[in-house]
């Protein structure tokens, strides 16, 4: 019975936190087309001694509409590798992405040749900015590297 009560106390001690992140998409003239709020959920589990035993962050997969195309960037936060998916990709336009550090310095430019393009962030942990250029349209993303 004591173990059951301890388990129920530990189960009830689960706490949920939410962190929000906002991404915007812009047209070629710099006008904002859409705004997406990303909510990251995390859970902290408390063991029998009352110590935090495990903390887990569960990113939600977020997509943004840019014209007739859908852009999905995940996982965010990341440990270094992200995947950029574009459905459908118009191969007749110039498609590329640029990664910037938090000081605005260009880190890398990658051509987008397929609907799924991986990108590895080689820098240290922190906030990075990703601009996805699809023809004359631009979608801006904030990427968090853990």
N, CA, C and O atoms as a GROMACS GRO file, in nm:
protein
  584
    1UNK      N    1   0.082  -0.119   0.000
    1UNK     CA    2   0.000   0.000   0.000
    1UNK      C    3   0.087   0.126   0.000
    1UNK      O    4   0.055   0.224  -0.067
    2UNK      N    5   0.199   0.121   0.077
    2UNK     CA    6   0.288   0.236   0.085
    2UNK      C    7   0.348   0.268  -0.052
    2UNK      O    8   0.362   0.385  -0.088
    3UNK      N    9   0.382   0.163  -0.129
    3UNK     CA   10   0.437   0.184  -0.263
    3UNK      C   11   0.333   0.246  -0.355
    3UNK      O   12   0.366   0.331  -0.437
    4UNK      N   13   0.208   0.204  -0.342
    4UNK     CA   14   0.101   0.260  -0.424
    4UNK      C   15   0.082   0.408  -0.395
    4UNK      O   16   0.067   0.489  -0.487
    5UNK      N   17   0.082   0.444  -0.267
    5UNK     CA   18   0.066   0.585  -0.230
    5UNK      C   19   0.184   0.666  -0.280
    5UNK      O   20   0.166   0.777  -0.331
    6UNK      N   21   0.306   0.613  -0.266
    6UNK     CA   22   0.425   0.682  -0.315
    6UNK      C   23   0.416   0.702  -0.466
    6UNK      O   24   0.449   0.808  -0.518
    7UNK      N   25   0.371   0.597  -0.536
    7UNK     CA   26   0.356   0.607  -0.681
    7UNK      C   27   0.253   0.715  -0.718
    7UNK      O   28   0.277   0.794  -0.809
    8UNK      N   29   0.142   0.718  -0.648
    8UNK     CA   30   0.039   0.818  -0.677
    8UNK      C   31   0.089   0.959  -0.650
    8UNK      O   32   0.057   1.052  -0.725
    9UNK      N   33   0.166   0.977  -0.543
    9UNK     CA   34   0.222   1.110  -0.513
    9UNK      C   35   0.319   1.151  -0.623
    9UNK      O   36   0.316   1.265  -0.670
   10UNK      N   37   0.405   1.057  -0.664
   10UNK     CA   38   0.501   1.088  -0.771
   10UNK      C   39   0.428   1.117  -0.902
   10UNK      O   40   0.467   1.206  -0.977
   11UNK      N   41   0.321   1.041  -0.928
   11UNK     CA   42   0.244   1.062  -1.050
   11UNK      C   43   0.178   1.199  -1.050
   11UNK      O   44   0.174   1.267  -1.153
   12UNK      N   45   0.126   1.240  -0.935
   12UNK     CA   46   0.062   1.370  -0.924
   12UNK      C   47   0.162   1.485  -0.926
   12UNK      O   48   0.124   1.600  -0.950
   13UNK      N   49   0.289   1.455  -0.901
   13UNK     CA   50   0.391   1.559  -0.897
   13UNK      C   51   0.447   1.593  -1.034
   13UNK      O   52   0.538   1.675  -1.045
   14UNK      N   53   0.394   1.531  -1.138
   14UNK     CA   54   0.440   1.563  -1.273
   14UNK      C   55   0.400   1.706  -1.305
   14UNK      O   56   0.285   1.745  -1.286
   15UNK      N   57   0.496   1.782  -1.351
   15UNK     CA   58   0.465   1.921  -1.386
   15UNK      C   59   0.487   1.942  -1.534
   15UNK      O   60   0.582   1.888  -1.592
   16UNK      N   61   0.402   2.019  -1.594
   16UNK     CA   62   0.412   2.050  -1.736
   16UNK      C   63   0.441   2.198  -1.753
   16UNK      O   64   0.378   2.282  -1.688
   17UNK      N   65   0.535   2.229  -1.839
   17UNK     CA   66   0.570   2.366  -1.871
   17UNK      C   67   0.553   2.384  -2.021
   17UNK      O   68   0.564   2.287  -2.096
   18UNK      N   69   0.528   2.505  -2.064
   18UNK     CA   70   0.517   2.531  -2.208
   18UNK      C   71   0.603   2.652  -2.243
   18UNK      O   72   0.603   2.752  -2.173
   19UNK      N   73   0.674   2.640  -2.354
   19UNK     CA   74   0.755   2.748  -2.406
   19UNK      C   75   0.704   2.775  -2.546
   19UNK      O   76   0.688   2.682  -2.625
   20UNK      N   77   0.679   2.900  -2.578
   20UNK     CA   78   0.628   2.932  -2.711
   20UNK      C   79   0.736   2.996  -2.796
   20UNK      O   80   0.825   3.065  -2.746
   21UNK      N   81   0.726   2.970  -2.923
   21UNK     CA   82   0.818   3.024  -3.021
   21UNK      C   83   0.732   3.066  -3.139
   21UNK      O   84   0.636   2.997  -3.172
   22UNK      N   85   0.764   3.177  -3.202
   22UNK     CA   86   0.682   3.229  -3.311
   22UNK      C   87   0.764   3.232  -3.439
   22UNK      O   88   0.879   3.277  -3.438
   23UNK      N   89   0.707   3.185  -3.550
   23UNK     CA   90   0.773   3.196  -3.679
   23UNK      C   91   0.683   3.274  -3.773
   23UNK      O   92   0.560   3.267  -3.764
   24UNK      N   93   0.744   3.349  -3.864
   24UNK     CA   94   0.673   3.434  -3.958
   24UNK      C   95   0.714   3.398  -4.100
   24UNK      O   96   0.825   3.350  -4.123
   25UNK      N   97   0.626   3.421  -4.196
   25UNK     CA   98   0.661   3.409  -4.338
   25UNK      C   99   0.634   3.543  -4.404
   25UNK      O  100   0.539   3.614  -4.370
   26UNK      N  101   0.721   3.577  -4.499
   26UNK     CA  102   0.716   3.706  -4.566
   26UNK      C  103   0.714   3.686  -4.717
   26UNK      O  104   0.768   3.587  -4.768
   27UNK      N  105   0.652   3.780  -4.790
   27UNK     CA  106   0.659   3.776  -4.935
   27UNK      C  107   0.785   3.851  -4.981
   27UNK      O  108   0.861   3.901  -4.897
   28UNK      N  109   0.807   3.859  -5.112
   28UNK     CA  110   0.928   3.920  -5.166
   28UNK      C  111   0.939   4.068  -5.131
   28UNK      O  112   1.050   4.121  -5.125
   29UNK      N  113   0.828   4.136  -5.107
   29UNK     CA  114   0.830   4.278  -5.073
   29UNK      C  115   0.851   4.302  -4.923
   29UNK      O  116   0.855   4.417  -4.879
   30UNK      N  117   0.863   4.195  -4.846
   30UNK     CA  118   0.884   4.209  -4.702
   30UNK      C  119   0.757   4.214  -4.621
   30UNK      O  120   0.762   4.242  -4.501
   31UNK      N  121   0.643   4.189  -4.683
   31UNK     CA  122   0.515   4.190  -4.610
   31UNK      C  123   0.494   4.055  -4.543
   31UNK      O  124   0.513   3.950  -4.605
   32UNK      N  125   0.454   4.058  -4.416
   32UNK     CA  126   0.429   3.935  -4.344
   32UNK      C  127   0.303   3.868  -4.402
   32UNK      O  128   0.198   3.930  -4.415
   33UNK      N  129   0.317   3.738  -4.435
   33UNK     CA  130   0.203   3.663  -4.489
   33UNK      C  131   0.135   3.577  -4.383
   33UNK      O  132   0.013   3.564  -4.383
   34UNK      N  133   0.215   3.518  -4.293
   34UNK     CA  134   0.154   3.435  -4.190
   34UNK      C  135   0.241   3.434  -4.065
   34UNK      O  136   0.360   3.464  -4.069
   35UNK      N  137   0.178   3.398  -3.953
   35UNK     CA  138   0.244   3.388  -3.824
   35UNK      C  139   0.203   3.257  -3.762
   35UNK      O  140   0.084   3.226  -3.755
   36UNK      N  141   0.301   3.178  -3.717
   36UNK     CA  142   0.273   3.050  -3.656
   36UNK      C  143   0.332   3.047  -3.517
   36UNK      O  144   0.449   3.082  -3.499
   37UNK      N  145   0.254   3.007  -3.419
   37UNK     CA  146   0.303   2.994  -3.282
   37UNK      C  147   0.335   2.847  -3.258
   37UNK      O  148   0.251   2.759  -3.279
   38UNK      N  149   0.459   2.822  -3.214
   38UNK     CA  150   0.506   2.688  -3.186
   38UNK      C  151   0.510   2.672  -3.035
   38UNK      O  152   0.572   2.754  -2.967
   39UNK      N  153   0.447   2.569  -2.982
   39UNK     CA  154   0.451   2.544  -2.839
   39UNK      C  155   0.533   2.419  -2.814
   39UNK      O  156   0.504   2.312  -2.867
   40UNK      N  157   0.637   2.434  -2.733
   40UNK     CA  158   0.720   2.322  -2.694
   40UNK      C  159   0.676   2.278  -2.556
   40UNK      O  160   0.669   2.359  -2.464
   41UNK      N  161   0.647   2.151  -2.541
   41UNK     CA  162   0.602   2.099  -2.412
   41UNK      C  163   0.717   2.027  -2.346
   41UNK      O  164   0.794   1.957  -2.412
   42UNK      N  165   0.729   2.043  -2.216
   42UNK     CA  166   0.829   1.968  -2.141
   42UNK      C  167   0.764   1.914  -2.015
   42UNK      O  168   0.669   1.971  -1.962
   43UNK      N  169   0.818   1.803  -1.968
   43UNK     CA  170   0.764   1.741  -1.848
   43UNK      C  171   0.878   1.708  -1.753
   43UNK      O  172   0.982   1.657  -1.796
   44UNK      N  173   0.861   1.736  -1.627
   44UNK     CA  174   0.958   1.701  -1.524
   44UNK      C  175   0.895   1.596  -1.434
   44UNK      O  176   0.782   1.613  -1.389
   45UNK      N  177   0.968   1.489  -1.409
   45UNK     CA  178   0.916   1.381  -1.327
   45UNK      C  179   0.989   1.382  -1.194
   45UNK      O  180   1.112   1.390  -1.191
   46UNK      N  181   0.915   1.372  -1.084
   46UNK     CA  182   0.973   1.377  -0.951
   46UNK      C  183   0.977   1.235  -0.895
   46UNK      O  184   0.875   1.166  -0.895
   47UNK      N  185   1.096   1.192  -0.846
   47UNK     CA  186   1.106   1.057  -0.790
   47UNK      C  187   1.060   1.056  -0.644
   47UNK      O  188   1.012   1.158  -0.594
   48UNK      N  189   1.074   0.942  -0.577
   48UNK     CA  190   1.026   0.926  -0.440
   48UNK      C  191   1.092   1.021  -0.342
   48UNK      O  192   1.029   1.062  -0.244
   49UNK      N  193   1.218   1.058  -0.367
   49UNK     CA  194   1.290   1.148  -0.277
   49UNK      C  195   1.256   1.295  -0.304
   49UNK      O  196   1.305   1.383  -0.234
   50UNK      N  197   1.175   1.321  -0.404
   50UNK     CA  198   1.137   1.457  -0.437
   50UNK      C  199   1.233   1.525  -0.533
   50UNK      O  200   1.222   1.646  -0.555
   51UNK      N  201   1.327   1.450  -0.592
   51UNK     CA  202   1.423   1.506  -0.688
   51UNK      C  203   1.372   1.490  -0.830
   51UNK      O  204   1.302   1.394  -0.862
   52UNK      N  205   1.408   1.585  -0.915
   52UNK     CA  206   1.371   1.574  -1.056
   52UNK      C  207   1.453   1.462  -1.116
   52UNK      O  208   1.576   1.467  -1.117
   53UNK      N  209   1.384   1.360  -1.167
   53UNK     CA  210   1.451   1.242  -1.218
   53UNK      C  211   1.479   1.251  -1.367
   53UNK      O  212   1.584   1.207  -1.414
   54UNK      N  213   1.387   1.306  -1.441
   54UNK     CA  214   1.399   1.309  -1.586
   54UNK      C  215   1.328   1.432  -1.636
   54UNK      O  216   1.220   1.466  -1.588
   55UNK      N  217   1.387   1.498  -1.733
   55UNK     CA  218   1.321   1.611  -1.796
   55UNK      C  219   1.322   1.586  -1.945
   55UNK      O  220   1.426   1.554  -2.002
   56UNK      N  221   1.210   1.600  -2.007
   56UNK     CA  222   1.196   1.566  -2.148
   56UNK      C  223   1.130   1.682  -2.221
   56UNK      O  224   1.031   1.738  -2.173
   57UNK      N  225   1.184   1.718  -2.336
   57UNK     CA  226   1.123   1.821  -2.420
   57UNK      C  227   1.069   1.753  -2.545
   57UNK      O  228   1.140   1.681  -2.614
   58UNK      N  229   0.944   1.777  -2.573
   58UNK     CA  230   0.876   1.715  -2.686
   58UNK      C  231   0.841   1.824  -2.786
   58UNK      O  232   0.744   1.897  -2.765
   59UNK      N  233   0.918   1.837  -2.895
   59UNK     CA  234   0.885   1.942  -2.991
   59UNK      C  235   0.765   1.902  -3.077
   59UNK      O  236   0.752   1.787  -3.118
   60UNK      N  237   0.679   1.998  -3.102
   60UNK     CA  238   0.571   1.975  -3.195
   60UNK      C  239   0.621   2.008  -3.334
   60UNK      O  240   0.698   2.102  -3.351
   61UNK      N  241   0.579   1.932  -3.432
   61UNK     CA  242   0.619   1.959  -3.569
   61UNK      C  243   0.532   2.072  -3.620
   61UNK      O  244   0.409   2.066  -3.615
   62UNK      N  245   0.597   2.176  -3.670
   62UNK     CA  246   0.527   2.296  -3.713
   62UNK      C  247   0.551   2.319  -3.861
   62UNK      O  248   0.662   2.302  -3.911
   63UNK      N  249   0.446   2.358  -3.929
   63UNK     CA  250   0.454   2.389  -4.071
   63UNK      C  251   0.407   2.530  -4.095
   63UNK      O  252   0.328   2.585  -4.018
   64UNK      N  253   0.456   2.589  -4.203
   64UNK     CA  254   0.414   2.723  -4.243
   64UNK      C  255   0.376   2.719  -4.390
   64UNK      O  256   0.440   2.651  -4.470
   65UNK      N  257   0.272   2.791  -4.424
   65UNK     CA  258   0.229   2.802  -4.562
   65UNK      C  259   0.300   2.920  -4.627
   65UNK      O  260   0.304   3.029  -4.570
   66UNK      N  261   0.356   2.899  -4.744
   66UNK     CA  262   0.422   3.004  -4.820
   66UNK      C  263   0.371   2.992  -4.963
   66UNK      O  264   0.418   2.910  -5.041
   67UNK      N  265   0.273   3.076  -4.995
   67UNK     CA  266   0.207   3.062  -5.125
   67UNK      C  267   0.131   2.932  -5.126
   67UNK      O  268   0.048   2.906  -5.038
   68UNK      N  269   0.158   2.848  -5.226
   68UNK     CA  270   0.092   2.717  -5.238
   68UNK      C  271   0.179   2.606  -5.182
   68UNK      O  272   0.149   2.488  -5.200
   69UNK      N  273   0.288   2.642  -5.114
   69UNK     CA  274   0.381   2.544  -5.062
   69UNK      C  275   0.376   2.539  -4.910
   69UNK      O  276   0.348   2.640  -4.844
   70UNK      N  277   0.402   2.421  -4.855
   70UNK     CA  278   0.408   2.402  -4.711
   70UNK      C  279   0.552   2.371  -4.673
   70UNK      O  280   0.615   2.282  -4.730
   71UNK      N  281   0.603   2.446  -4.576
   71UNK     CA  282   0.739   2.426  -4.527
   71UNK      C  283   0.730   2.369  -4.386
   71UNK      O  284   0.656   2.420  -4.302
   72UNK      N  285   0.806   2.262  -4.361
   72UNK     CA  286   0.813   2.201  -4.230
   72UNK      C  287   0.960   2.190  -4.191
   72UNK      O  288   1.041   2.136  -4.268
   73UNK      N  289   0.997   2.242  -4.074
   73UNK     CA  290   1.133   2.236  -4.024
   73UNK      C  291   1.130   2.165  -3.889
   73UNK      O  292   1.061   2.209  -3.797
   74UNK      N  293   1.204   2.055  -3.876
   74UNK     CA  294   1.204   1.979  -3.752
   74UNK      C  295   1.330   1.897  -3.738
   74UNK      O  296   1.396   1.873  -3.839
   75UNK      N  297   1.369   1.851  -3.620
   75UNK     CA  298   1.312   1.888  -3.490
   75UNK      C  299   1.363   2.023  -3.446
   75UNK      O  300   1.474   2.064  -3.481
   76UNK      N  301   1.285   2.091  -3.369
   76UNK     CA  302   1.323   2.221  -3.316
   76UNK      C  303   1.266   2.233  -3.176
   76UNK      O  304   1.145   2.247  -3.162
   77UNK      N  305   1.345   2.228  -3.072
   77UNK     CA  306   1.490   2.237  -3.067
   77UNK      C  307   1.558   2.112  -3.121
   77UNK      O  308   1.498   2.005  -3.129
   78UNK      N  309   1.687   2.128  -3.157
   78UNK     CA  310   1.763   2.021  -3.219
   78UNK      C  311   1.895   2.003  -3.146
   78UNK      O  312   1.939   2.090  -3.071
   79UNK      N  313   1.956   1.891  -3.169
   79UNK     CA  314   2.091   1.867  -3.118
   79UNK      C  315   2.194   1.898  -3.226
   79UNK      O  316   2.314   1.888  -3.201
   80UNK      N  317   2.149   1.936  -3.345
   80UNK     CA  318   2.242   1.974  -3.451
   80UNK      C  319   2.192   1.946  -3.591
   80UNK      O  320   2.232   2.016  -3.685
   81UNK      N  321   2.106   1.846  -3.609
   81UNK     CA  322   2.057   1.813  -3.742
   81UNK      C  323   1.909   1.848  -3.751
   81UNK      O  324   1.830   1.812  -3.664
   82UNK      N  325   1.873   1.920  -3.859
   82UNK     CA  326   1.733   1.948  -3.885
   82UNK      C  327   1.699   1.901  -4.026
   82UNK      O  328   1.788   1.879  -4.108
   83UNK      N  329   1.572   1.886  -4.051
   83UNK     CA  330   1.524   1.846  -4.182
   83UNK      C  331   1.424   1.951  -4.227
   83UNK      O  332   1.332   1.987  -4.153
   84UNK      N  333   1.441   2.000  -4.349
   84UNK     CA  334   1.350   2.100  -4.407
   84UNK      C  335   1.273   2.028  -4.518
   84UNK      O  336   1.332   1.980  -4.614
   85UNK      N  337   1.140   2.023  -4.502
   85UNK     CA  338   1.054   1.959  -4.602
   85UNK      C  339   0.970   2.066  -4.670
   85UNK      O  340   0.915   2.154  -4.603
   86UNK      N  341   0.959   2.059  -4.801
   86UNK     CA  342   0.879   2.153  -4.879
   86UNK      C  343   0.788   2.073  -4.970
   86UNK      O  344   0.834   1.992  -5.051
   87UNK      N  345   0.657   2.096  -4.956
   87UNK     CA  346   0.557   2.024  -5.035
   87UNK      C  347   0.467   2.121  -5.107
   87UNK      O  348   0.411   2.205  -5.037
   88UNK      N  349   0.447   2.121  -5.231
   88UNK     CA  350   0.534   2.061  -5.332
   88UNK      C  351   0.648   2.157  -5.363
   88UNK      O  352   0.632   2.279  -5.350
   89UNK      N  353   0.761   2.105  -5.404
   89UNK     CA  354   0.876   2.187  -5.439
   89UNK      C  355   0.870   2.221  -5.587
   89UNK      O  356   0.859   2.132  -5.671
   90UNK      N  357   0.876   2.350  -5.619
   90UNK     CA  358   0.876   2.396  -5.758
   90UNK      C  359   1.022   2.399  -5.804
   90UNK      O  360   1.097   2.489  -5.767
   91UNK      N  361   1.062   2.302  -5.886
   91UNK     CA  362   1.200   2.290  -5.932
   91UNK      C  363   1.236   2.395  -6.036
   91UNK      O  364   1.354   2.409  -6.070
   92UNK      N  365   1.140   2.468  -6.086
   92UNK     CA  366   1.167   2.570  -6.188
   92UNK      C  367   1.215   2.701  -6.126
   92UNK      O  368   1.265   2.788  -6.197
   93UNK      N  369   1.199   2.716  -5.994
   93UNK     CA  370   1.241   2.838  -5.925
   93UNK      C  371   1.373   2.814  -5.853
   93UNK      O  372   1.414   2.700  -5.833
   94UNK      N  373   1.439   2.924  -5.815
   94UNK     CA  374   1.561   2.914  -5.736
   94UNK      C  375   1.520   2.893  -5.590
   94UNK      O  376   1.454   2.978  -5.531
   95UNK      N  377   1.561   2.779  -5.532
   95UNK     CA  378   1.525   2.743  -5.396
   95UNK      C  379   1.652   2.720  -5.315
   95UNK      O  380   1.737   2.639  -5.353
   96UNK      N  381   1.667   2.793  -5.205
   96UNK     CA  382   1.784   2.777  -5.119
   96UNK      C  383   1.749   2.822  -4.978
   96UNK      O  384   1.646   2.884  -4.955
   97UNK      N  385   1.838   2.789  -4.885
   97UNK     CA  386   1.819   2.835  -4.747
   97UNK      C  387   1.952   2.888  -4.696
   97UNK      O  388   2.059   2.844  -4.736
   98UNK      N  389   1.940   2.985  -4.605
   98UNK     CA  390   2.056   3.046  -4.543
   98UNK      C  391   2.043   3.034  -4.393
   98UNK      O  392   1.938   3.061  -4.335
   99UNK      N  393   2.154   2.993  -4.330
   99UNK     CA  394   2.158   2.979  -4.185
   99UNK      C  395   2.246   3.089  -4.129
   99UNK      O  396   2.359   3.109  -4.174
  100UNK      N  397   2.193   3.162  -4.028
  100UNK     CA  398   2.265   3.271  -3.964
  100UNK      C  399   2.280   3.241  -3.815
  100UNK      O  400   2.194   3.175  -3.756
  101UNK      N  401   2.389   3.289  -3.754
  101UNK     CA  402   2.402   3.276  -3.609
  101UNK      C  403   2.323   3.389  -3.543
  101UNK      O  404   2.262   3.471  -3.612
  102UNK      N  405   2.324   3.394  -3.410
  102UNK     CA  406   2.243   3.493  -3.340
  102UNK      C  407   2.295   3.635  -3.358
  102UNK      O  408   2.224   3.731  -3.327
  103UNK      N  409   2.419   3.652  -3.408
  103UNK     CA  410   2.472   3.785  -3.436
  103UNK      C  411   2.442   3.829  -3.580
  103UNK      O  412   2.482   3.938  -3.620
  104UNK      N  413   2.372   3.744  -3.656
  104UNK     CA  414   2.335   3.779  -3.793
  104UNK      C  415   2.441   3.745  -3.896
  104UNK      O  416   2.428   3.784  -4.012
  105UNK      N  417   2.545   3.672  -3.858
  105UNK     CA  418   2.649   3.632  -3.952
  105UNK      C  419   2.605   3.510  -4.029
  105UNK      O  420   2.553   3.414  -3.972
  106UNK      N  421   2.626   3.512  -4.161
  106UNK     CA  422   2.591   3.399  -4.246
  106UNK      C  423   2.681   3.281  -4.215
  106UNK      O  424   2.803   3.294  -4.222
  107UNK      N  425   2.622   3.168  -4.180
  107UNK     CA  426   2.697   3.046  -4.147
  107UNK      C  427   2.706   2.955  -4.269
  107UNK      O  428   2.812   2.901  -4.300
  108UNK      N  429   2.592   2.938  -4.338
  108UNK     CA  430   2.589   2.843  -4.449
  108UNK      C  431   2.474   2.876  -4.543
  108UNK      O  432   2.367   2.922  -4.501
  109UNK      N  433   2.498   2.850  -4.673
  109UNK     CA  434   2.393   2.858  -4.774
  109UNK      C  435   2.381   2.720  -4.838
  109UNK      O  436   2.481   2.662  -4.880
  110UNK      N  437   2.258   2.668  -4.845
  110UNK     CA  438   2.234   2.534  -4.899
  110UNK      C  439   2.128   2.543  -5.008
  110UNK      O  440   2.021   2.600  -4.986
  111UNK      N  441   2.158   2.487  -5.126
  111UNK     CA  442   2.058   2.478  -5.232
  111UNK      C  443   1.957   2.371  -5.197
  111UNK      O  444   1.992   2.266  -5.144
  112UNK      N  445   1.831   2.397  -5.226
  112UNK     CA  446   1.724   2.301  -5.201
  112UNK      C  447   1.692   2.235  -5.334
  112UNK      O  448   1.633   2.298  -5.423
  113UNK      N  449   1.730   2.108  -5.348
  113UNK     CA  450   1.710   2.036  -5.474
  113UNK      C  451   1.600   1.931  -5.465
  113UNK      O  452   1.551   1.883  -5.568
  114UNK      N  453   1.561   1.894  -5.343
  114UNK     CA  454   1.456   1.793  -5.327
  114UNK      C  455   1.358   1.838  -5.220
  114UNK      O  456   1.383   1.937  -5.151
  115UNK      N  457   1.249   1.767  -5.207
  115UNK     CA  458   1.145   1.805  -5.111
  115UNK      C  459   1.189   1.786  -4.966
  115UNK      O  460   1.129   1.844  -4.876
  116UNK      N  461   1.294   1.706  -4.943
  116UNK     CA  462   1.348   1.686  -4.808
  116UNK      C  463   1.496   1.720  -4.811
  116UNK      O  464   1.574   1.651  -4.877
  117UNK      N  465   1.535   1.824  -4.739
  117UNK     CA  466   1.674   1.869  -4.738
  117UNK      C  467   1.725   1.872  -4.594
  117UNK      O  468   1.673   1.946  -4.511
  118UNK      N  469   1.827   1.789  -4.563
  118UNK     CA  470   1.884   1.793  -4.428
  118UNK      C  471   1.981   1.909  -4.415
  118UNK      O  472   2.039   1.954  -4.514
  119UNK      N  473   1.998   1.957  -4.292
  119UNK     CA  474   2.092   2.064  -4.262
  119UNK      C  475   2.152   2.035  -4.126
  119UNK      O  476   2.081   2.011  -4.029
  120UNK      N  477   2.285   2.039  -4.119
  120UNK     CA  478   2.353   2.019  -3.991
  120UNK      C  479   2.408   2.152  -3.943
  120UNK      O  480   2.477   2.223  -4.016
  121UNK      N  481   2.375   2.185  -3.819
  121UNK     CA  482   2.423   2.307  -3.756
  121UNK      C  483   2.549   2.270  -3.678
  121UNK      O  484   2.542   2.205  -3.574
  122UNK      N  485   2.664   2.313  -3.730
  122UNK     CA  486   2.792   2.272  -3.672
  122UNK      C  487   2.835   2.360  -3.555
  122UNK      O  488   2.927   2.322  -3.481
  123UNK      N  489   2.774   2.474  -3.536
  123UNK     CA  490   2.814   2.566  -3.429
  123UNK      C  491   2.775   2.519  -3.292
  123UNK      O  492   2.719   2.410  -3.274
  124UNK      N  493   2.805   2.602  -3.194
  124UNK     CA  494   2.774   2.570  -3.055
  124UNK      C  495   2.624   2.585  -3.028
  124UNK      O  496   2.548   2.631  -3.113
  125UNK      N  497   2.583   2.547  -2.909
  125UNK     CA  498   2.443   2.558  -2.869
  125UNK      C  499   2.402   2.705  -2.869
  125UNK      O  500   2.481   2.793  -2.836
  126UNK      N  501   2.277   2.730  -2.907
  126UNK     CA  502   2.226   2.866  -2.909
  126UNK      C  503   2.113   2.881  -3.007
  126UNK      O  504   2.054   2.782  -3.052
  127UNK      N  505   2.082   3.005  -3.041
  127UNK     CA  506   1.972   3.036  -3.132
  127UNK      C  507   2.030   3.067  -3.270
  127UNK      O  508   2.125   3.144  -3.282
  128UNK      N  509   1.971   3.008  -3.372
  128UNK     CA  510   2.011   3.031  -3.510
  128UNK      C  511   1.889   3.076  -3.588
  128UNK      O  512   1.776   3.046  -3.551
  129UNK      N  513   1.910   3.148  -3.696
  129UNK     CA  514   1.802   3.195  -3.782
  129UNK      C  515   1.816   3.129  -3.917
  129UNK      O  516   1.925   3.126  -3.975
  130UNK      N  517   1.706   3.076  -3.967
  130UNK     CA  518   1.705   3.007  -4.096
  130UNK      C  519   1.609   3.078  -4.188
  130UNK      O  520   1.491   3.094  -4.157
  131UNK      N  521   1.659   3.122  -4.304
  131UNK     CA  522   1.575   3.182  -4.408
  131UNK      C  523   1.560   3.081  -4.519
  131UNK      O  524   1.659   3.036  -4.576
  132UNK      N  525   1.436   3.044  -4.551
  132UNK     CA  526   1.408   2.951  -4.660
  132UNK      C  527   1.354   3.035  -4.775
  132UNK      O  528   1.248   3.097  -4.764
  133UNK      N  529   1.427   3.036  -4.887
  133UNK     CA  530   1.391   3.113  -5.007
  133UNK      C  531   1.333   3.017  -5.111
  133UNK      O  532   1.402   2.927  -5.159
  134UNK      N  533   1.208   3.038  -5.146
  134UNK     CA  534   1.142   2.960  -5.250
  134UNK      C  535   1.100   3.057  -5.359
  134UNK      O  536   0.997   3.123  -5.349
  135UNK      N  537   1.182   3.064  -5.463
  135UNK     CA  538   1.157   3.165  -5.565
  135UNK      C  539   1.174   3.302  -5.504
  135UNK      O  540   1.280   3.333  -5.449
  136UNK      N  541   1.071   3.385  -5.513
  136UNK     CA  542   1.078   3.520  -5.457
  136UNK      C  543   1.020   3.529  -5.316
  136UNK      O  544   1.016   3.638  -5.258
  137UNK      N  545   0.975   3.418  -5.261
  137UNK     CA  546   0.917   3.416  -5.126
  137UNK      C  547   1.021   3.371  -5.023
  137UNK      O  548   1.109   3.291  -5.053
  138UNK      N  549   1.007   3.424  -4.901
  138UNK     CA  550   1.100   3.392  -4.793
  138UNK      C  551   1.021   3.353  -4.668
  138UNK      O  552   0.924   3.419  -4.632
  139UNK      N  553   1.064   3.245  -4.605
  139UNK     CA  554   1.008   3.203  -4.476
  139UNK      C  555   1.121   3.206  -4.375
  139UNK      O  556   1.228   3.149  -4.399
  140UNK      N  557   1.099   3.272  -4.261
  140UNK     CA  558   1.204   3.286  -4.159
  140UNK      C  559   1.171   3.199  -4.038
  140UNK      O  560   1.057   3.194  -3.992
  141UNK      N  561   1.273   3.130  -3.988
  141UNK     CA  562   1.258   3.037  -3.877
  141UNK      C  563   1.365   3.063  -3.771
  141UNK      O  564   1.479   3.096  -3.803
  142UNK      N  565   1.327   3.048  -3.646
  142UNK     CA  566   1.423   3.052  -3.536
  142UNK      C  567   1.448   2.908  -3.495
  142UNK      O  568   1.356   2.835  -3.461
  143UNK      N  569   1.576   2.867  -3.499
  143UNK     CA  570   1.614   2.731  -3.466
  143UNK      C  571   1.693   2.735  -3.335
  143UNK      O  572   1.783   2.818  -3.319
  144UNK      N  573   1.660   2.647  -3.242
  144UNK     CA  574   1.730   2.638  -3.115
  144UNK      C  575   1.813   2.511  -3.115
  144UNK      O  576   1.761   2.400  -3.128
  145UNK      N  577   1.946   2.529  -3.101
  145UNK     CA  578   2.036   2.413  -3.091
  145UNK      C  579   2.070   2.393  -2.945
  145UNK      O  580   2.116   2.486  -2.878
  146UNK      N  581   2.048   2.273  -2.896
  146UNK     CA  582   2.075   2.241  -2.755
  146UNK      C  583   2.219   2.199  -2.736
  146UNK      O  584   2.260   2.168  -2.624
   0.00000   0.00000   0.00000
